[in-house]
Amino acid sequence: MHVAGRIEDYALIGDMQTAGLVCRDGTLDWLCLPRFDSPAAFAALLGTEEHGFWRLGPAYSPQGEPAPADRRRYQGDSLVLESEWDTPRGTVRVIDFMPPRDGAPKVIRIVEGVSGRVPMRSALRLRFSYGWVVPWVHKVDSRTAAVAGPDSVWLDAGAETYGKDLTTYSDFTVSAGERVAFAISWQASHHEPPPVPDAEAALEATEEFWREWVEQCTYHGPYRDAVVRSLITLKALTYTPTGGIVAAPTTSLPEDIGGSRNWDYRFTWLRDAAITLSSLLRTGYREEARAWREWLLRAVAGDPENLQIMYGIAGERELGENELSWLPGYENSTPVRIGNGAAGQVQLDVYGEVIEALHLAHNTGLARNDYASMLQLKLIEWVEQHWQDPDEGIWEVRGPKRHFVHSKVMTWVAVDRTIKLIESGDVDGPLERWRTLRDTIHREVCEKGYDPERNTFTQSYGSRELDASLLLIPQMGFLPPDDKRVIGTIEAIQRELGTPDGFVLRYPTSGEDAGVDGLEGDEGAFLACSFWLADDLAMIGRVEEARKLFERLLSLRNDLGLLAEEWDSRAQRQVGNFPQAFSHVPLIDTALRLTASGAYGV
């Protein structure tokens, strides 16, 4: 009986329209079809085998337990996964990948004999609608079709299959040098069956795609492997048809194991997408930036006054949040949620992140778009009227609105970058009025968001709590790194939000300062915040300390270079949705900063 592995036990495969997670034992435990935000056809990650899985590996042991692979890796700089098992009868390799979409979405799994003769088993149990719906499974010529409602999945197997216990099995033996391919293809059930995939041709095309894409990378520093793996992960989280970028390909992987901090991240947060584009631009990827800018213009449409913090991957606005009662959750972490109720929140910082991304795109030579410039001016007009409002902030708290300092800083960023656009002569705007607005915001933040007794900025006006988002103050240019208030804030965050292993919490979730987010339970160290701390340490001249922290953070990645949202210092494991764009983006940014400073290990 297979049970879901630890979060770091999973590998990512994807086709830039959806993604799957493959466990160390060769089980595909999570796959949504045909899009990232579609219902899962394999949902064992959030439940049990009854909720859908596909296991392919050496035949089960006498105890009935699938064995973890002895080795696994991606083929070079690609998203093609190789897992190898050493068995008493020989060594076998399984190659898992999803070809970049050309027609039907496909998962292809090629079994390759390395030595000896190894008995193998494929066990496929499709359960549509997040494990709720059992499909009608039947043979069509040499193919196996699973159909339920609007969905159909077609299995093409290189070995004989049979049905048992509502599962499709294949038992076969592979010899050295032999290759046996399996593939599943999704198709809307009212359409003609998808064509039978050519597994070897698809593998060659997938390898070529990733090879050509990675060649565009302009970073060649000492952390290249980590940076390139993060870039590949970010590319895999991009929905190619629209340019939208999901925060993660999963829902409800818990921030607190056994707790209720479980959210659906399969949507495009403007903040996450904007910072992702910034990292891609800094490493040579302009096409993704152009596609995202087009997605943004379509999503906002003619209604910038009603800007949402997140949208669906095609720009959908309705992301209603629901709970799936039939799923027991990852390691009994409930509820399992789909949709996201935070979509209706007000988060002032989003305006700053979006305009910063547009500013960077402009500065890196992306072709001018007049509507993007007009949108930027419209957004600033809204900020001008609302920057003094309280909001829910960067962390999407479900407690009362507050005057979050980071939100105010990012409204300053929005105004500052727009002033620079006007000064460049590309657009016209009320320059003096907005210069006055910029100064007003800056003055208020320094007066109301700063605690002179402790020499630190605070989470919100009048509070004593700290917040790791304050680490972005020098990175956004709000104050210079050598300002005593910046240094004091960095040191206060290390002191009050630091974990025993030197990482950083977002904000207090226990003790007398807890309660700002309106949720029960604790959470782990937020990896993005810990990368921000490394950045800040480098900016204030503590480069050796920054390098050591960065390399400790790199050591938290799984064996394939992937990061979730958080790190649980007590349990020493990754927690939260996986893999997480908001963790891989600051990894890239910090690597670039340390490389520029010359602060890196040998």
ABEGO torsion letter per residue (X at the ends): XBBBBBAAABBBBBAGABBBBBBAAGBBABBBOABAABBBABAAAABBAAAEBBBBBBBBBAAGBBBBBABBBBBEBBABBBBBBBBAAEBBBBBBBBBBBBEBBBBBBBBBBABEBBBBBBBBBBBBGGGABBBBBBBBEABBBBBBEABBBBBBBABBBBBBGGBBBBBBBBBBGBBBBBBBBBBBAABBBBBBBBAAAAAAAAAAAAAAAAAABABABAAAAAAAAAAAAAAAABBAAAGBBBABABBGBBABBGBABBBBAABBBAAAAAAAAAAAAAAGBAAAAAAAAAAAAAAAEABAAABBABBBAAGBABABBBBBAABAEBGGBOBBBBEBAAAABBBAAAAAAAAAAAAAAAAAGBBBBAAAAAAAAAAAAAAAAAAABBBAEAAGBABBBBBBAAAAAAAAAAAAAAAAAAAAGABBBBAAAAAAAAAAAAAAAAAAABBAAAGBBBABBGBABBBAAAAAAAAAGABBAABAAAAAAAAAAAAAABBAAGBBBABBABEAABGAAGBBEBBBBBAAAAAAAAAAAAAAGBAAAAAAAAAAAAAABBAAGBBBABBBAAAGBBBEBOBBAAAAAAAAAAAAAAAAAGBBBX
